[in-house]
Amino acid sequence: MVNNEMASPEMSTNDVEKRWHDPQQFRAAVTYVCSVIALAGAAFVATAVWHSLLAGILVPGLLFAGGVGAFVRTYQVWKAEGVWPIWQGAGWFLLMLFLLCLGVPFAAA
């Protein structure tokens, strides 16, 4: 006995399949990540030049906000049935950088 529901066209493009090639979404995610890193880098330079605690707090703060923003975009793309894993990867990458930069405010103090 064969289940005909499994062969329906709606099931052919589920999340298990690896049809996640979308150059436009990839470009948008890379541009977003590079912009967030550039802002955090500018805050890091300000921390190093002025020994500012506020600028030091901005470094991990910007990276965390960027990671959360990427996860919000992940949800939006998922709801639109788009290629969401690209944005999820961008979010995890920014959160990883956030964890690495948590010591920056302590170095400025």
Secondary structure, DSSP 4 states (H G I P E B T S, - for coil): ---GGGGSGGGGG-TTS-----HHHHHHHHHHHHHHHHHHHHHHHHHHHH--HHHHHHHHHHHHHHHHHHHHHHHHHHHTTS--HHHHHHHHHHHHHHHHTTTHHHHH-
